[in-house]
Amino acid sequence: MKLFCKPGACSLSPHIVIRECGLDFSQINVDLKTHLTESGEDFYQINPKGQVPTLQLDSGELLTEGVAIVQYLADLKPERNLLAPVNSLARYHAIEWLNYVSAELHKSFSPLFNPATPEEYKQLVRAQLIKKYQHVNEQLKGKQYLLGHNFSVADAYLFVVTNWAKHVDVDLSAFAELAEWHARVAQRPAVQEALKAEGLI
């Protein structure tokens, strides 16, 4: 398999998951400004959306969208317990979290990275993100991870998005449960490997 990613972007989430699963893969970095891969290929010829993450299977078939990719990877290695089995409520709670991170957190960060976004609007977005992270912090009380004692694909995604806060002046220092959770995830060997492979530590 080939995982096309951009260091530090949302593609870090499936990068963490693929390492948690212990799967063989090639990491291929993409410059999203030029849309060229590190070997000079036109990324649009690989994924017409021009976005990461993109997973190219051994068959040549593509899978895009991080939320779909992490579920696929987790199901390849069910013994790793990164996603609960089909028909278990825990699985749907994980998908619930994946969707919350995608729709409410990930997309909220986007205008903060855009230099054209007016500062007045950025202040509003930061306030909304703080309110959303207050909810996340409450949900983490008494838990090691989002769904209890087991690290899941939802934790990987939340970790990646939460990492962005310090780069766009979103102050999460008031959330102790979130800080403890973040430190716990950061110390996982697969997370450390992914961060190092992307040149982030």
CORGI-V180644 format. One record per backbone hydrogen bond with DSSP energy under -1.0 kcal/mol. CO is the residue of the C=O (numbers start at 1). NH is the residue of the N-H. If there is no record, write none. Layout:
# CORGI-V180644
CO|NH / CO|NH
This chain:
# CORGI-V180644
1|26 / 2|56 / 3|28 / 4|54 / 5|30 / 6|9 / 9|12 / 10|13 / 11|15 / 12|16 / 13|17 / 14|18 / 15|19 / 16|20 / 17|21 / 18|23 / 26|3 / 28|5 / 29|38 / 31|35 / 35|43 / 36|31 / 37|40 / 41|37 / 42|45 / 43|46 / 43|47 / 47|50 / 54|4 / 55|63 / 56|2 / 57|60 / 61|57 / 63|55 / 65|69 / 66|70 / 67|71 / 68|72 / 69|73 / 70|74 / 71|75 / 72|76 / 77|80 / 78|81 / 82|153 / 85|88 / 88|91 / 88|92 / 89|93 / 90|94 / 91|95 / 92|96 / 93|97 / 94|98 / 95|99 / 96|100 / 97|101 / 98|102 / 99|103 / 100|104 / 100|105 / 101|106 / 102|107 / 105|109 / 109|112 / 110|113 / 114|117 / 118|122 / 119|123 / 120|124 / 121|125 / 122|126 / 123|127 / 124|128 / 125|129 / 126|130 / 127|131 / 128|132 / 129|133 / 130|134 / 131|135 / 132|136 / 133|137 / 134|138 / 135|139 / 136|140 / 138|141 / 140|143 / 145|148 / 148|145 / 152|156 / 153|157 / 154|158 / 155|159 / 156|160 / 157|161 / 158|162 / 159|163 / 161|164 / 162|165 / 164|167 / 165|168 / 165|170 / 172|175 / 174|176 / 175|179 / 176|180 / 177|181 / 178|182 / 179|183 / 180|184 / 181|185 / 182|186 / 183|187 / 185|188 / 188|192 / 189|193 / 190|194 / 191|195 / 192|196 / 193|197 / 194|198 / 195|200 / 196|199
